[in-house]
């Protein structure tokens, strides 16, 4: 792995660690992130994308009904 690629991987890992350590981040988010890190990364990313889409649609519907 090239030095630049290692740096990017380390930056992403640091970002994950910062979210997990952030007292302002919700327990729900931290639990989901920890759970995702134990899974296949492709499956986790696909599931997270679907979850994001579903929650966004729900949010938009709630706001329209507002």
C-alpha positions, 0 to 999 in steps of 0.5 A: 500500500502506498504511503498516501493510501495508508494516510487515507485509511488512517484518517478514516479510522481516526474519523470513526474513533472521533465519532465513537468518542464524541459525547455529542454523538448519539448512543444509537449512532455509536451502537450502529457504527460499532455493529457495522465495524464487526460486519463485512464493510460492503454489506454494512455500507449497502445497509447503511445506504438503504437505511439512510434512504428510508429514514430520509423518505420518512423524514420528508413525509413527516415534514410534509404533514407538519 
